[in-house]
Amino acid sequence: MTKKEVTHLIRNRRVFALTLFMPLLLMTIVGLAFTGEVKHITTVIVNKDGGPLSQTFVDALKVSDTLRIRYYAEDEPQAEALVRDGLAKVVILIPSTFEDDLKSSRGIVYV
């Protein structure tokens, strides 16, 4: 990409976030589609960032048939309690540095 294209991409935060996360989301969905019927996994979101990019990411997750976002937790212990009590199967933790990491290309994804 040229510098001009990258500049335009970064200015539009929604497009920037979707450019980063949609391939990951699609790979996950396609991977699960070919390994069996895994749908509607009850999920807890811990959004420590709270910024517009993290909300865009959560919105992208909501449209997935694979995940069923049922709970929003304030912190990790609350999310872990939901999993321990059998109310949820997956926790997605969005760190407080999410937006800054994306803007500086330091974003790390752990699976």
Biopython code that builds the backbone (N, CA, C, O; Angstrom):
import numpy as np
from Bio.PDB.StructureBuilder import StructureBuilder

atoms = [
    (1, "MET", "N", (0.835, -1.183, 0.000)),
    (1, "MET", "CA", (0.000, 0.000, 0.000)),
    (1, "MET", "C", (0.877, 1.243, 0.000)),
    (1, "MET", "O", (1.990, 1.251, 0.525)),
    (2, "THR", "N", (0.357, 2.246, -0.582)),
    (2, "THR", "CA", (1.100, 3.497, -0.572)),
    (2, "THR", "C", (0.777, 4.271, 0.701)),
    (2, "THR", "O", (-0.189, 3.974, 1.404)),
    (3, "LYS", "N", (1.597, 5.255, 0.974)),
    (3, "LYS", "CA", (1.416, 6.059, 2.181)),
    (3, "LYS", "C", (0.060, 6.765, 2.161)),
    (3, "LYS", "O", (-0.595, 6.886, 3.197)),
    (4, "LYS", "N", (-0.357, 7.226, 0.992)),
    (4, "LYS", "CA", (-1.629, 7.927, 0.867)),
    (4, "LYS", "C", (-2.800, 7.003, 1.223)),
    (4, "LYS", "O", (-3.732, 7.415, 1.913)),
    (5, "GLU", "N", (-2.747, 5.765, 0.754)),
    (5, "GLU", "CA", (-3.819, 4.811, 1.044)),
    (5, "GLU", "C", (-3.871, 4.472, 2.526)),
    (5, "GLU", "O", (-4.952, 4.353, 3.102)),
    (6, "VAL", "N", (-2.724, 4.319, 3.134)),
    (6, "VAL", "CA", (-2.668, 4.024, 4.564)),
    (6, "VAL", "C", (-3.227, 5.200, 5.359)),
    (6, "VAL", "O", (-3.954, 5.001, 6.332)),
    (7, "THR", "N", (-2.895, 6.411, 4.956)),
    (7, "THR", "CA", (-3.404, 7.604, 5.632)),
    (7, "THR", "C", (-4.924, 7.658, 5.564)),
    (7, "THR", "O", (-5.577, 7.944, 6.568)),
    (8, "HIS", "N", (-5.494, 7.386, 4.396)),
    (8, "HIS", "CA", (-6.953, 7.384, 4.251)),
    (8, "HIS", "C", (-7.581, 6.269, 5.082)),
    (8, "HIS", "O", (-8.652, 6.449, 5.663)),
    (9, "LEU", "N", (-6.925, 5.137, 5.138)),
    (9, "LEU", "CA", (-7.433, 4.001, 5.901)),
    (9, "LEU", "C", (-7.467, 4.323, 7.390)),
    (9, "LEU", "O", (-8.442, 4.004, 8.070)),
    (10, "ILE", "N", (-6.420, 4.947, 7.899)),
    (10, "ILE", "CA", (-6.333, 5.257, 9.324)),
    (10, "ILE", "C", (-7.325, 6.354, 9.712)),
    (10, "ILE", "O", (-7.826, 6.355, 10.836)),
    (11, "ARG", "N", (-7.610, 7.268, 8.820)),
    (11, "ARG", "CA", (-8.542, 8.360, 9.135)),
    (11, "ARG", "C", (-9.956, 7.843, 9.390)),
    (11, "ARG", "O", (-10.664, 8.363, 10.252)),
    (12, "ASN", "N", (-10.362, 6.829, 8.647)),
    (12, "ASN", "CA", (-11.690, 6.258, 8.844)),
    (12, "ASN", "C", (-11.550, 5.082, 9.803)),
    (12, "ASN", "O", (-11.211, 3.976, 9.383)),
    (13, "ARG", "N", (-11.808, 5.311, 11.081)),
    (13, "ARG", "CA", (-11.550, 4.313, 12.118)),
    (13, "ARG", "C", (-12.383, 3.046, 11.937)),
    (13, "ARG", "O", (-11.903, 1.941, 12.188)),
    (14, "ARG", "N", (-13.607, 3.206, 11.509)),
    (14, "ARG", "CA", (-14.472, 2.034, 11.336)),
    (14, "ARG", "C", (-13.918, 1.118, 10.247)),
    (14, "ARG", "O", (-13.858, -0.098, 10.425)),
    (15, "VAL", "N", (-13.517, 1.696, 9.134)),
    (15, "VAL", "CA", (-12.944, 0.897, 8.048)),
    (15, "VAL", "C", (-11.624, 0.284, 8.499)),
    (15, "VAL", "O", (-11.332, -0.868, 8.177)),
    (16, "PHE", "N", (-10.838, 1.034, 9.232)),
    (16, "PHE", "CA", (-9.557, 0.539, 9.740)),
    (16, "PHE", "C", (-9.768, -0.688, 10.628)),
    (16, "PHE", "O", (-9.087, -1.701, 10.472)),
    (17, "ALA", "N", (-10.713, -0.588, 11.555)),
    (17, "ALA", "CA", (-10.981, -1.709, 12.459)),
    (17, "ALA", "C", (-11.504, -2.918, 11.695)),
    (17, "ALA", "O", (-11.081, -4.047, 11.943)),
    (18, "LEU", "N", (-12.417, -2.680, 10.776)),
    (18, "LEU", "CA", (-12.961, -3.796, 10.004)),
    (18, "LEU", "C", (-11.898, -4.436, 9.128)),
    (18, "LEU", "O", (-11.914, -5.649, 8.924)),
    (19, "THR", "N", (-10.976, -3.639, 8.608)),
    (19, "THR", "CA", (-9.888, -4.178, 7.793)),
    (19, "THR", "C", (-9.002, -5.103, 8.620)),
    (19, "THR", "O", (-8.494, -6.101, 8.108)),
    (20, "LEU", "N", (-8.820, -4.780, 9.880)),
    (20, "LEU", "CA", (-7.988, -5.617, 10.739)),
    (20, "LEU", "C", (-8.720, -6.850, 11.253)),
    (20, "LEU", "O", (-8.145, -7.937, 11.303)),
    (21, "PHE", "N", (-9.979, -6.690, 11.634)),
    (21, "PHE", "CA", (-10.660, -7.765, 12.340)),
    (21, "PHE", "C", (-11.511, -8.679, 11.481)),
    (21, "PHE", "O", (-11.706, -9.841, 11.838)),
    (22, "MET", "N", (-12.019, -8.198, 10.371)),
    (22, "MET", "CA", (-12.863, -9.064, 9.556)),
    (22, "MET", "C", (-12.118, -10.292, 9.042)),
    (22, "MET", "O", (-12.694, -11.380, 9.055)),
    (23, "PRO", "N", (-10.871, -10.177, 8.591)),
    (23, "PRO", "CA", (-10.174, -11.404, 8.171)),
    (23, "PRO", "C", (-10.032, -12.417, 9.309)),
    (23, "PRO", "O", (-10.191, -13.619, 9.093)),
    (24, "LEU", "N", (-9.735, -11.940, 10.513)),
    (24, "LEU", "CA", (-9.634, -12.848, 11.661)),
    (24, "LEU", "C", (-10.973, -13.504, 11.963)),
    (24, "LEU", "O", (-11.047, -14.707, 12.211)),
    (25, "LEU", "N", (-12.020, -12.707, 11.938)),
    (25, "LEU", "CA", (-13.348, -13.229, 12.214)),
    (25, "LEU", "C", (-13.772, -14.226, 11.144)),
    (25, "LEU", "O", (-14.318, -15.285, 11.456)),
    (26, "LEU", "N", (-13.520, -13.888, 9.888)),
    (26, "LEU", "CA", (-13.888, -14.795, 8.801)),
    (26, "LEU", "C", (-13.099, -16.091, 8.854)),
    (26, "LEU", "O", (-13.657, -17.160, 8.607)),
    (27, "MET", "N", (-11.808, -16.020, 9.173)),
    (27, "MET", "CA", (-11.012, -17.247, 9.296)),
    (27, "MET", "C", (-11.562, -18.132, 10.408)),
    (27, "MET", "O", (-11.621, -19.354, 10.265)),
    (28, "THR", "N", (-11.959, -17.523, 11.498)),
    (28, "THR", "CA", (-12.522, -18.288, 12.608)),
    (28, "THR", "C", (-13.824, -18.956, 12.200)),
    (28, "THR", "O", (-14.036, -20.141, 12.457)),
    (29, "ILE", "N", (-14.687, -18.187, 11.565)),
    (29, "ILE", "CA", (-15.986, -18.726, 11.155)),
    (29, "ILE", "C", (-15.813, -19.844, 10.137)),
    (29, "ILE", "O", (-16.429, -20.902, 10.266)),
    (30, "VAL", "N", (-14.986, -19.620, 9.133)),
    (30, "VAL", "CA", (-14.766, -20.644, 8.109)),
    (30, "VAL", "C", (-14.101, -21.871, 8.722)),
    (30, "VAL", "O", (-14.470, -23.000, 8.399)),
    (31, "GLY", "N", (-13.138, -21.665, 9.591)),
    (31, "GLY", "CA", (-12.475, -22.787, 10.249)),
    (31, "GLY", "C", (-13.442, -23.627, 11.055)),
    (31, "GLY", "O", (-13.393, -24.856, 11.011)),
    (32, "LEU", "N", (-14.312, -22.975, 11.784)),
    (32, "LEU", "CA", (-15.295, -23.709, 12.572)),
    (32, "LEU", "C", (-16.345, -24.375, 11.688)),
    (32, "LEU", "O", (-16.857, -25.445, 12.020)),
    (33, "ALA", "N", (-16.659, -23.743, 10.572)),
    (33, "ALA", "CA", (-17.654, -24.315, 9.664)),
    (33, "ALA", "C", (-17.188, -25.646, 9.090)),
    (33, "ALA", "O", (-18.007, -26.533, 8.849)),
    (34, "PHE", "N", (-15.904, -25.796, 8.870)),
    (34, "PHE", "CA", (-15.394, -27.027, 8.278)),
    (34, "PHE", "C", (-14.983, -28.070, 9.310)),
    (34, "PHE", "O", (-14.648, -29.196, 8.941)),
    (35, "THR", "N", (-15.001, -27.724, 10.579)),
    (35, "THR", "CA", (-14.620, -28.698, 11.601)),
    (35, "THR", "C", (-15.824, -29.253, 12.342)),
    (35, "THR", "O", (-15.662, -30.092, 13.228)),
    (36, "GLY", "N", (-16.990, -28.821, 12.016)),
    (36, "GLY", "CA", (-18.186, -29.338, 12.669)),
    (36, "GLY", "C", (-19.168, -28.227, 12.964)),
    (36, "GLY", "O", (-18.936, -27.058, 12.654)),
    (37, "GLU", "N", (-20.256, -28.621, 13.563)),
    (37, "GLU", "CA", (-21.317, -27.673, 13.878)),
    (37, "GLU", "C", (-21.061, -26.999, 15.221)),
    (37, "GLU", "O", (-21.475, -27.505, 16.264)),
    (38, "VAL", "N", (-20.405, -25.902, 15.194)),
    (38, "VAL", "CA", (-20.198, -25.111, 16.404)),
    (38, "VAL", "C", (-20.906, -23.786, 16.181)),
    (38, "VAL", "O", (-20.456, -22.940, 15.408)),
    (39, "LYS", "N", (-22.021, -23.628, 16.875)),
    (39, "LYS", "CA", (-22.803, -22.406, 16.718)),
    (39, "LYS", "C", (-23.286, -21.939, 18.084)),
    (39, "LYS", "O", (-23.448, -22.721, 19.021)),
    (40, "HIS", "N", (-23.502, -20.665, 18.153)),
    (40, "HIS", "CA", (-24.129, -20.051, 19.323)),
    (40, "HIS", "C", (-23.381, -20.349, 20.624)),
    (40, "HIS", "O", (-23.977, -20.784, 21.610)),
    (41, "ILE", "N", (-22.085, -20.113, 20.611)),
    (41, "ILE", "CA", (-21.277, -20.280, 21.816)),
    (41, "ILE", "C", (-21.549, -19.087, 22.730)),
    (41, "ILE", "O", (-21.315, -17.938, 22.353)),
    (42, "THR", "N", (-22.037, -19.365, 23.912)),
    (42, "THR", "CA", (-22.366, -18.297, 24.853)),
    (42, "THR", "C", (-21.080, -17.589, 25.273)),
    (42, "THR", "O", (-20.145, -18.209, 25.779)),
    (43, "THR", "N", (-21.059, -16.272, 25.050)),
    (43, "THR", "CA", (-19.829, -15.492, 25.168)),
    (43, "THR", "C", (-20.003, -14.325, 26.133)),
    (43, "THR", "O", (-21.074, -13.724, 26.224)),
    (44, "VAL", "N", (-18.923, -14.021, 26.852)),
    (44, "VAL", "CA", (-18.854, -12.854, 27.735)),
    (44, "VAL", "C", (-17.844, -11.881, 27.137)),
    (44, "VAL", "O", (-16.753, -12.290, 26.738)),
    (45, "ILE", "N", (-18.192, -10.616, 27.072)),
    (45, "ILE", "CA", (-17.284, -9.570, 26.596)),
    (45, "ILE", "C", (-16.833, -8.734, 27.789)),
    (45, "ILE", "O", (-17.655, -8.273, 28.581)),
    (46, "VAL", "N", (-15.526, -8.543, 27.907)),
    (46, "VAL", "CA", (-14.961, -7.607, 28.885)),
    (46, "VAL", "C", (-14.279, -6.527, 28.057)),
    (46, "VAL", "O", (-13.184, -6.735, 27.535)),
    (47, "ASN", "N", (-14.932, -5.372, 27.941)),
    (47, "ASN", "CA", (-14.417, -4.282, 27.110)),
    (47, "ASN", "C", (-13.806, -3.217, 28.012)),
    (47, "ASN", "O", (-14.499, -2.312, 28.475)),
    (48, "LYS", "N", (-12.511, -3.331, 28.255)),
    (48, "LYS", "CA", (-11.817, -2.366, 29.111)),
    (48, "LYS", "C", (-11.486, -1.075, 28.375)),
    (48, "LYS", "O", (-11.205, -0.057, 29.007)),
    (49, "ASP", "N", (-11.517, -1.107, 27.047)),
    (49, "ASP", "CA", (-11.172, 0.075, 26.263)),
    (49, "ASP", "C", (-12.361, 1.029, 26.181)),
    (49, "ASP", "O", (-12.233, 2.206, 26.519)),
    (50, "GLY", "N", (-13.490, 0.545, 25.747)),
    (50, "GLY", "CA", (-14.689, 1.367, 25.671)),
    (50, "GLY", "C", (-14.699, 2.387, 24.553)),
    (50, "GLY", "O", (-15.640, 3.175, 24.457)),
    (51, "GLY", "N", (-13.683, 2.399, 23.705)),
    (51, "GLY", "CA", (-13.617, 3.356, 22.610)),
    (51, "GLY", "C", (-14.423, 2.914, 21.403)),
    (51, "GLY", "O", (-14.976, 1.815, 21.384)),
    (52, "PRO", "N", (-14.488, 3.780, 20.389)),
    (52, "PRO", "CA", (-15.281, 3.450, 19.199)),
    (52, "PRO", "C", (-14.748, 2.241, 18.429)),
    (52, "PRO", "O", (-15.535, 1.489, 17.853)),
    (53, "LEU", "N", (-13.432, 2.042, 18.408)),
    (53, "LEU", "CA", (-12.895, 0.886, 17.682)),
    (53, "LEU", "C", (-13.227, -0.416, 18.398)),
    (53, "LEU", "O", (-13.525, -1.421, 17.754)),
    (54, "SER", "N", (-13.178, -0.401, 19.711)),
    (54, "SER", "CA", (-13.533, -1.625, 20.438)),
    (54, "SER", "C", (-15.020, -1.924, 20.277)),
    (54, "SER", "O", (-15.414, -3.088, 20.211)),
    (55, "GLN", "N", (-15.839, -0.889, 20.216)),
    (55, "GLN", "CA", (-17.270, -1.106, 20.002)),
    (55, "GLN", "C", (-17.530, -1.642, 18.597)),
    (55, "GLN", "O", (-18.414, -2.477, 18.406)),
    (56, "THR", "N", (-16.768, -1.170, 17.620)),
    (56, "THR", "CA", (-16.885, -1.693, 16.259)),
    (56, "THR", "C", (-16.515, -3.169, 16.230)),
    (56, "THR", "O", (-17.162, -3.961, 15.544)),
    (57, "PHE", "N", (-15.488, -3.537, 16.963)),
    (57, "PHE", "CA", (-15.081, -4.937, 17.055)),
    (57, "PHE", "C", (-16.189, -5.783, 17.679)),
    (57, "PHE", "O", (-16.504, -6.862, 17.175)),
    (58, "VAL", "N", (-16.777, -5.303, 18.767)),
    (58, "VAL", "CA", (-17.868, -6.028, 19.424)),
    (58, "VAL", "C", (-19.056, -6.154, 18.475)),
    (58, "VAL", "O", (-19.683, -7.211, 18.405)),
    (59, "ASP", "N", (-19.371, -5.086, 17.746)),
    (59, "ASP", "CA", (-20.470, -5.136, 16.777)),
    (59, "ASP", "C", (-20.215, -6.183, 15.701)),
    (59, "ASP", "O", (-21.141, -6.868, 15.266)),
    (60, "ALA", "N", (-18.961, -6.308, 15.271)),
    (60, "ALA", "CA", (-18.616, -7.323, 14.269)),
    (60, "ALA", "C", (-18.793, -8.725, 14.842)),
    (60, "ALA", "O", (-19.205, -9.638, 14.125)),
    (61, "LEU", "N", (-18.491, -8.904, 16.109)),
    (61, "LEU", "CA", (-18.673, -10.209, 16.745)),
    (61, "LEU", "C", (-20.148, -10.561, 16.909)),
    (61, "LEU", "O", (-20.520, -11.733, 16.848)),
    (62, "LYS", "N", (-20.985, -9.553, 17.116)),
    (62, "LYS", "CA", (-22.416, -9.787, 17.326)),
    (62, "LYS", "C", (-23.091, -10.422, 16.118)),
    (62, "LYS", "O", (-24.052, -11.175, 16.278)),
    (63, "VAL", "N", (-22.611, -10.135, 14.919)),
    (63, "VAL", "CA", (-23.262, -10.661, 13.716)),
    (63, "VAL", "C", (-22.849, -12.092, 13.407)),
    (63, "VAL", "O", (-23.372, -12.694, 12.469)),
    (64, "SER", "N", (-21.938, -12.636, 14.165)),
    (64, "SER", "CA", (-21.463, -14.000, 13.955)),
    (64, "SER", "C", (-22.489, -15.014, 14.455)),
    (64, "SER", "O", (-23.065, -14.846, 15.530)),
    (65, "ASP", "N", (-22.713, -16.063, 13.670)),
    (65, "ASP", "CA", (-23.553, -17.172, 14.126)),
    (65, "ASP", "C", (-22.804, -18.050, 15.117)),
    (65, "ASP", "O", (-23.415, -18.803, 15.876)),
    (66, "THR", "N", (-21.499, -17.952, 15.107)),
    (66, "THR", "CA", (-20.683, -18.792, 15.981)),
    (66, "THR", "C", (-20.801, -18.351, 17.434)),
    (66, "THR", "O", (-20.916, -19.186, 18.332)),
    (67, "LEU", "N", (-20.773, -17.055, 17.663)),
    (67, "LEU", "CA", (-20.820, -16.528, 19.028)),
    (67, "LEU", "C", (-22.203, -15.988, 19.350)),
    (67, "LEU", "O", (-22.873, -15.404, 18.499)),
    (68, "ARG", "N", (-22.614, -16.191, 20.581)),
    (68, "ARG", "CA", (-23.840, -15.574, 21.084)),
    (68, "ARG", "C", (-23.426, -14.757, 22.299)),
    (68, "ARG", "O", (-23.232, -15.293, 23.391)),
    (69, "ILE", "N", (-23.296, -13.465, 22.093)),
    (69, "ILE", "CA", (-22.849, -12.585, 23.178)),
    (69, "ILE", "C", (-24.030, -12.359, 24.117)),
    (69, "ILE", "O", (-24.996, -11.673, 23.784)),
    (70, "ARG", "N", (-23.922, -12.952, 25.291)),
    (70, "ARG", "CA", (-25.004, -12.895, 26.275)),
    (70, "ARG", "C", (-24.687, -11.985, 27.452)),
    (70, "ARG", "O", (-25.588, -11.440, 28.089)),
    (71, "TYR", "N", (-23.397, -11.825, 27.735)),
    (71, "TYR", "CA", (-23.012, -11.106, 28.947)),
    (71, "TYR", "C", (-21.912, -10.092, 28.654)),
    (71, "TYR", "O", (-21.067, -10.291, 27.781)),
    (72, "TYR", "N", (-21.953, -9.000, 29.411)),
    (72, "TYR", "CA", (-20.891, -7.998, 29.405)),
    (72, "TYR", "C", (-20.415, -7.875, 30.852)),
    (72, "TYR", "O", (-21.193, -7.532, 31.743)),
    (73, "ALA", "N", (-19.145, -8.155, 31.074)),
    (73, "ALA", "CA", (-18.595, -8.108, 32.428)),
    (73, "ALA", "C", (-17.718, -6.873, 32.586)),
    (73, "ALA", "O", (-17.152, -6.368, 31.617)),
    (74, "GLU", "N", (-17.616, -6.403, 33.807)),
    (74, "GLU", "CA", (-16.791, -5.233, 34.118)),
    (74, "GLU", "C", (-15.311, -5.586, 34.198)),
    (74, "GLU", "O", (-14.455, -4.761, 33.880)),
    (75, "ASP", "N", (-15.008, -6.816, 34.625)),
    (75, "ASP", "CA", (-13.613, -7.219, 34.807)),
    (75, "ASP", "C", (-13.479, -8.731, 34.628)),
    (75, "ASP", "O", (-14.468, -9.444, 34.460)),
    (76, "GLU", "N", (-12.226, -9.201, 34.670)),
    (76, "GLU", "CA", (-11.951, -10.622, 34.450)),
    (76, "GLU", "C", (-12.573, -11.527, 35.512)),
    (76, "GLU", "O", (-13.147, -12.556, 35.155)),
    (77, "PRO", "N", (-12.486, -11.191, 36.807)),
    (77, "PRO", "CA", (-13.094, -12.081, 37.807)),
    (77, "PRO", "C", (-14.597, -12.290, 37.594)),
    (77, "PRO", "O", (-15.111, -13.393, 37.776)),
    (78, "GLN", "N", (-15.285, -11.232, 37.211)),
    (78, "GLN", "CA", (-16.722, -11.351, 36.951)),
    (78, "GLN", "C", (-16.966, -12.268, 35.750)),
    (78, "GLN", "O", (-17.881, -13.091, 35.772)),
    (79, "ALA", "N", (-16.149, -12.126, 34.702)),
    (79, "ALA", "CA", (-16.280, -12.976, 33.514)),
    (79, "ALA", "C", (-15.944, -14.426, 33.848)),
    (79, "ALA", "O", (-16.633, -15.345, 33.406)),
    (80, "GLU", "N", (-14.889, -14.628, 34.624)),
    (80, "GLU", "CA", (-14.498, -15.985, 35.023)),
    (80, "GLU", "C", (-15.590, -16.648, 35.856)),
    (80, "GLU", "O", (-15.807, -17.854, 35.744)),
    (81, "ALA", "N", (-16.271, -15.878, 36.683)),
    (81, "ALA", "CA", (-17.365, -16.426, 37.491)),
    (81, "ALA", "C", (-18.502, -16.913, 36.595)),
    (81, "ALA", "O", (-19.108, -17.949, 36.868)),
    (82, "LEU", "N", (-18.790, -16.174, 35.536)),
    (82, "LEU", "CA", (-19.836, -16.597, 34.602)),
    (82, "LEU", "C", (-19.469, -17.911, 33.922)),
    (82, "LEU", "O", (-20.328, -18.767, 33.715)),
    (83, "VAL", "N", (-18.193, -18.070, 33.576)),
    (83, "VAL", "CA", (-17.733, -19.320, 32.960)),
    (83, "VAL", "C", (-17.763, -20.447, 33.992)),
    (83, "VAL", "O", (-18.227, -21.549, 33.700)),
    (84, "ARG", "N", (-17.276, -20.173, 35.172)),
    (84, "ARG", "CA", (-17.229, -21.178, 36.235)),
    (84, "ARG", "C", (-18.636, -21.666, 36.610)),
    (84, "ARG", "O", (-18.834, -22.843, 36.912)),
    (85, "ASP", "N", (-19.607, -20.743, 36.586)),
    (85, "ASP", "CA", (-20.988, -21.100, 36.922)),
    (85, "ASP", "C", (-21.720, -21.770, 35.761)),
    (85, "ASP", "O", (-22.883, -22.150, 35.896)),
    (86, "GLY", "N", (-21.045, -21.914, 34.627)),
    (86, "GLY", "CA", (-21.642, -22.586, 33.480)),
    (86, "GLY", "C", (-22.571, -21.718, 32.653)),
    (86, "GLY", "O", (-23.290, -22.227, 31.793)),
    (87, "LEU", "N", (-22.569, -20.410, 32.900)),
    (87, "LEU", "CA", (-23.438, -19.510, 32.149)),
    (87, "LEU", "C", (-22.832, -19.089, 30.818)),
    (87, "LEU", "O", (-23.555, -18.655, 29.920)),
    (88, "ALA", "N", (-21.516, -19.211, 30.679)),
    (88, "ALA", "CA", (-20.826, -18.829, 29.443)),
    (88, "ALA", "C", (-19.707, -19.820, 29.178)),
    (88, "ALA", "O", (-19.212, -20.483, 30.089)),
    (89, "LYS", "N", (-19.318, -19.908, 27.911)),
    (89, "LYS", "CA", (-18.245, -20.821, 27.503)),
    (89, "LYS", "C", (-16.970, -20.081, 27.117)),
    (89, "LYS", "O", (-15.876, -20.633, 27.235)),
    (90, "VAL", "N", (-17.100, -18.832, 26.655)),
    (90, "VAL", "CA", (-15.969, -18.082, 26.104)),
    (90, "VAL", "C", (-15.945, -16.681, 26.701)),
    (90, "VAL", "O", (-16.989, -16.065, 26.915)),
    (91, "VAL", "N", (-14.731, -16.185, 26.966)),
    (91, "VAL", "CA", (-14.541, -14.798, 27.391)),
    (91, "VAL", "C", (-13.675, -14.109, 26.346)),
    (91, "VAL", "O", (-12.612, -14.610, 25.980)),
    (92, "ILE", "N", (-14.133, -12.964, 25.870)),
    (92, "ILE", "CA", (-13.326, -12.137, 24.975)),
    (92, "ILE", "C", (-12.946, -10.887, 25.754)),
    (92, "ILE", "O", (-13.803, -10.093, 26.141)),
    (93, "LEU", "N", (-11.647, -10.727, 25.976)),
    (93, "LEU", "CA", (-11.128, -9.598, 26.744)),
    (93, "LEU", "C", (-10.548, -8.567, 25.785)),
    (93, "LEU", "O", (-9.621, -8.859, 25.029)),
    (94, "ILE", "N", (-11.097, -7.368, 25.823)),
    (94, "ILE", "CA", (-10.587, -6.257, 25.022)),
    (94, "ILE", "C", (-9.816, -5.358, 25.981)),
    (94, "ILE", "O", (-10.418, -4.728, 26.851)),
    (95, "PRO", "N", (-8.484, -5.286, 25.836)),
    (95, "PRO", "CA", (-7.675, -4.541, 26.807)),
    (95, "PRO", "C", (-7.893, -3.031, 26.719)),
    (95, "PRO", "O", (-8.404, -2.516, 25.724)),
    (96, "SER", "N", (-7.499, -2.344, 27.771)),
    (96, "SER", "CA", (-7.670, -0.889, 27.825)),
    (96, "SER", "C", (-6.826, -0.169, 26.778)),
    (96, "SER", "O", (-7.107, 0.983, 26.447)),
    (97, "THR", "N", (-5.810, -0.822, 26.259)),
    (97, "THR", "CA", (-4.927, -0.220, 25.250)),
    (97, "THR", "C", (-5.318, -0.609, 23.827)),
    (97, "THR", "O", (-4.543, -0.387, 22.897)),
    (98, "PHE", "N", (-6.493, -1.179, 23.643)),
    (98, "PHE", "CA", (-6.927, -1.720, 22.356)),
    (98, "PHE", "C", (-6.796, -0.702, 21.217)),
    (98, "PHE", "O", (-6.130, -0.974, 20.219)),
    (99, "GLU", "N", (-7.423, 0.456, 21.362)),
    (99, "GLU", "CA", (-7.414, 1.452, 20.291)),
    (99, "GLU", "C", (-6.008, 1.992, 20.044)),
    (99, "GLU", "O", (-5.596, 2.139, 18.894)),
    (100, "ASP", "N", (-5.276, 2.286, 21.106)),
    (100, "ASP", "CA", (-3.906, 2.787, 20.947)),
    (100, "ASP", "C", (-3.013, 1.754, 20.269)),
    (100, "ASP", "O", (-2.188, 2.099, 19.423)),
    (101, "ASP", "N", (-3.179, 0.485, 20.643)),
    (101, "ASP", "CA", (-2.384, -0.579, 20.019)),
    (101, "ASP", "C", (-2.689, -0.701, 18.534)),
    (101, "ASP", "O", (-1.785, -0.910, 17.725)),
    (102, "LEU", "N", (-3.959, -0.569, 18.177)),
    (102, "LEU", "CA", (-4.315, -0.644, 16.757)),
    (102, "LEU", "C", (-3.715, 0.516, 15.972)),
    (102, "LEU", "O", (-3.193, 0.339, 14.872)),
    (103, "LYS", "N", (-3.798, 1.688, 16.552)),
    (103, "LYS", "CA", (-3.279, 2.866, 15.856)),
    (103, "LYS", "C", (-1.767, 2.807, 15.681)),
    (103, "LYS", "O", (-1.229, 3.340, 14.710)),
    (104, "SER", "N", (-1.085, 2.160, 16.620)),
    (104, "SER", "CA", (0.372, 2.085, 16.534)),
    (104, "SER", "C", (0.846, 0.741, 15.983)),
    (104, "SER", "O", (2.041, 0.444, 16.006)),
    (105, "SER", "N", (-0.086, -0.067, 15.490)),
    (105, "SER", "CA", (0.225, -1.380, 14.894)),
    (105, "SER", "C", (0.899, -2.323, 15.881)),
    (105, "SER", "O", (1.729, -3.143, 15.488)),
    (106, "ARG", "N", (0.548, -2.214, 17.157)),
    (106, "ARG", "CA", (1.097, -3.114, 18.169)),
    (106, "ARG", "C", (0.084, -4.154, 18.610)),
    (106, "ARG", "O", (0.322, -4.882, 19.574)),
    (107, "GLY", "N", (-1.037, -4.232, 17.919)),
    (107, "GLY", "CA", (-2.100, -5.146, 18.325)),
    (107, "GLY", "C", (-1.641, -6.590, 18.311)),
    (107, "GLY", "O", (-1.044, -7.051, 17.338)),
    (108, "ILE", "N", (-1.919, -7.300, 19.386)),
    (108, "ILE", "CA", (-1.564, -8.708, 19.509)),
    (108, "ILE", "C", (-2.847, -9.483, 19.782)),
    (108, "ILE", "O", (-3.671, -9.077, 20.601)),
    (109, "VAL", "N", (-3.001, -10.582, 19.096)),
    (109, "VAL", "CA", (-4.169, -11.426, 19.297)),
    (109, "VAL", "C", (-3.706, -12.758, 19.856)),
    (109, "VAL", "O", (-2.848, -13.418, 19.270)),
    (110, "TYR", "N", (-4.269, -13.153, 20.981)),
    (110, "TYR", "CA", (-3.986, -14.460, 21.577)),
    (110, "TYR", "C", (-5.191, -15.354, 21.356)),
    (110, "TYR", "O", (-6.327, -14.949, 21.602)),
    (111, "VAL", "N", (-4.944, -16.561, 20.894)),
    (111, "VAL", "CA", (-6.039, -17.511, 20.668)),
    (111, "VAL", "C", (-5.868, -18.676, 21.611)),
    (111, "VAL", "O", (-6.677, -19.603, 21.600)),
]
sb = StructureBuilder()
sb.init_structure("model")
sb.init_model(0)
sb.init_chain("A")
sb.init_seg("    ")
for serial, (resi, resn, name, xyz) in enumerate(atoms, 1):
    if name == "N":
        sb.init_residue(resn, " ", resi, " ")
    sb.init_atom(name, np.array(xyz, "f"), 0.0, 1.0, " ", f" {name:<3s}", serial, name[0])
structure = sb.get_structure()
